[in-house]
Amino acid sequence: MSETIETDAGPARVTWHRAARPRLVLAVSHGAGGGIEARDLRALAGVLPGHGVSVALVEQPWRVAGKKMAPAPKTLDVGWRGVWPALAKPGLPVISGGRSAGARVACRTASELGAAAVLALSFPLHPPGRPEKSRADELLGAGVPTLVVQGGNDPFGRPREFPDGPYELVEVAYADHGFVVPKKAPLGQEEALEIVTDSVVRWSASLG
């Protein structure tokens, strides 16, 4: 089920994958260069409802409008804030999540929106080749239980580059920013996605 929600940044869209007996809502948005068709988001929407977690895939207003480039971070935050009442409407704790730029949004707004936790998929710790441009402060400032799922070969930040902090990090070995693994890797593509979904299932179960 999809619904269009008016925000101060324009209309956003939420596509629901509901659990039969939900105890949590996982709301996840896409990155700056793609949409909710991303392989990790599709995998979570397919698996999590079977574990009592309703999944809401959120398309930011720029994406709904058909634009190819994401706006400034502040505008992304405006869009996310605008959809939050719809995400919280079921009356369940909401995990604020996203991949790449969407993960940054989730971290930046978690405390003010009252998120139960943050799921950061492929958190862009820095631009590729620019480790001095760290965004670690956004991750470290989330203020709620946080799970980072990161590709072992992500040019936006490999797991070993992440600072110590109050979050859990799960590595998907050999995977890039989109959780794609090389064909020659000992880990297959489906196995890589299972690491993503299994880790989120386990972590979300610890939230209640």
Rosetta blueprint (number, residue, H / E / L):
1 M L
2 S E
3 E E
4 T E
5 I E
6 E E
7 T E
8 D L
9 A L
10 G E
11 P E
12 A E
13 R E
14 V E
15 T E
16 W E
17 H E
18 R L
19 A L
20 A L
21 R L
22 P L
23 R L
24 L E
25 V E
26 L E
27 A E
28 V E
29 S E
30 H L
31 G L
32 A L
33 G L
34 G L
35 G L
36 I L
37 E L
38 A L
39 R H
40 D H
41 L H
42 R H
43 A H
44 L H
45 A H
46 G H
47 V H
48 L H
49 P H
50 G H
51 H H
52 G L
53 V E
54 S E
55 V E
56 A E
57 L E
58 V E
59 E E
60 Q L
61 P H
62 W H
63 R H
64 V H
65 A L
66 G L
67 K L
68 K L
69 M L
70 A L
71 P L
72 A L
73 P H
74 K H
75 T H
76 L H
77 D H
78 V H
79 G H
80 W H
81 R H
82 G H
83 V H
84 W H
85 P H
86 A H
87 L H
88 A H
89 K L
90 P L
91 G L
92 L L
93 P L
94 V E
95 I E
96 S E
97 G E
98 G E
99 R E
100 S L
101 A H
102 G H
103 A H
104 R H
105 V H
106 A H
107 C H
108 R H
109 T H
110 A H
111 S H
112 E H
113 L H
114 G L
115 A L
116 A L
117 A E
118 V E
119 L E
120 A E
121 L E
122 S L
123 F L
124 P L
125 L L
126 H L
127 P L
128 P L
129 G L
130 R L
131 P L
132 E L
133 K L
134 S L
135 R L
136 A H
137 D H
138 E H
139 L H
140 L H
141 G L
142 A L
143 G L
144 V L
145 P L
146 T E
147 L E
148 V E
149 V E
150 Q E
151 G E
152 G L
153 N L
154 D L
155 P L
156 F L
157 G L
158 R L
159 P H
160 R H
161 E H
162 F L
163 P L
164 D L
165 G L
166 P L
167 Y L
168 E E
169 L E
170 V E
171 E E
172 V E
173 A L
174 Y L
175 A L
176 D L
177 H L
178 G L
179 F L
180 V L
181 V L
182 P L
183 K L
184 K L
185 A L
186 P L
187 L L
188 G L
189 Q H
190 E H
191 E H
192 A H
193 L H
194 E H
195 I H
196 V H
197 T H
198 D H
199 S H
200 V H
201 V H
202 R H
203 W H
204 S H
205 A H
206 S L
207 L L
208 G L
